[in-house]
Amino acid sequence: MTTAAMVVFIAVVGARFLVPLLIPRYPLPAIVAALILDGVDQTIFQTMGYDPPGYQGYDKAMDVYYLAIAYLSTLRNWTSQPAVHVARFLYFYRLIGVVAFELTDWRPLLLIFPNTFEYFFIAYEAYRLFWNPARVTKRQWIITAVAIWVFVKLPQEWWIHIAQLDVTDTIAEVPWFGPAIVVAVVAICLIYWFAVRPRQRPPDWSWHVAADPLPAAAATVAERNRWVAAHGRLASGRTVESVVLVGLIWVIYAQVLPGVETGSAQLFAGTAAFVVANAAVSLWVARSARGVERALPAFAVRVLMNLAMVWAAGWLLARGGGELSAPHAIFFVLLLSLITLLESRFRPVYEIRFAADGPAAGAAAGQRCEGRGNGSDDVACGPERCELAAGCQAARA
């Protein structure tokens, strides 16, 4: 590999790990950037004359990584609880399908379990640029998901995973394919501009790409910890979801990392123990009011804690004649620490926002406030949204 190819390789791989970290704060541009990187990375490598061995496996693993951050971001940012419910189903449905595919290598599973979540996330965030998602009913969110599933993802999954075709290669081999794509895109834009746009209601607010402000009762880590201290339980659906999330992600990674020979059931059980331990520590921190406000120091502390637990597990394994790979252990610790940290910080925001008796309950119901100057006479907006719509500040209690 040449020096230039090495620099490009490091830059692309680094971007694939770092760009998804922007999704919680800048959901739409960050996930679109991650999607583009996913589509062009191998083309970039091939242009530089380098085809990384085994990169397909790592490519799938990095897809799982950025979609996990996107899912956790829905807990932090989304003001429509029905949309969160639909996104949760779509995400875990796909995650189960990827695990099944990695264990069986049967490609039709990727068609049966399509990645509808990704485009549903993009659809929500695109809508949020101009309109309040809390206005949209659960039925409408389900129709949106079904439309993406049937008309977008099924053809795409068939093209990529069943026919195993590549857009770049097809454009080069079929002369009319590239112009056909351009015509289709132009047609869609024209239909939107002349048929859809005139029927849309006025925007609820001026567009912006940053995530909405958090509810006042969840604006700081200390406030979220107080909520967790009062309502958190170790034996809860929250812990079960965390176990399933991290456990399935690690099973997927174990299938693509070289040299991992532990069975999937054992991996899942071992990961579950670490996740429960992290949940217990998070609950203890919340009840003792010792939380770290800034994310980077909190991540460092969590990494050190998990490294200590992994070292203890490796010591016990060695006494029984087993062996723990140091690179795999470090990778596991970083992944576990990141996912559990984001989950522990984002889920309380979701719970506070939609609590029936919580300070942000108005976000779920949609408070009515005058939207003077933003193109709407009557805007449904939660307390955290009112500061963004002109004339709504008074509605934030």
Protein Blocks (a to p, Z undefined) as FASTA:
>chain_A
ZZklmmmmmmmmmmmmmmmmmmmmmmmlmmmmmmmmmmmmmmmmmmnopacehklmmmmm
mmmmmmmmmmmmmmmmmccfklmmmmmmmmmmmmmmmmmmmmnopaklmmmmccfklmmm
mmmmmmmmmmcfklpcfklmmmmmmmmmmmmmmmmmmmmmmnopafklmmmmmmklmmmm
mmmmmmmmmmmmmmmmmmpccdfbdcdfbdcdddfklmbmklmmmmmmmmgcfbdfklmm
mmmmmmmmmmmmmmmpghiabdfklmmmmmmmmmmmmmmmmmmmmmnopacfblklmmmm
mmmmmmmmmmmmmmmmmmnopacdfklmmmmmmmmmmmmmmmmmmmmmmmmmmgmkbmkl
mmmnopaddfehilpabdcddfklmmmpghilmmpZZ
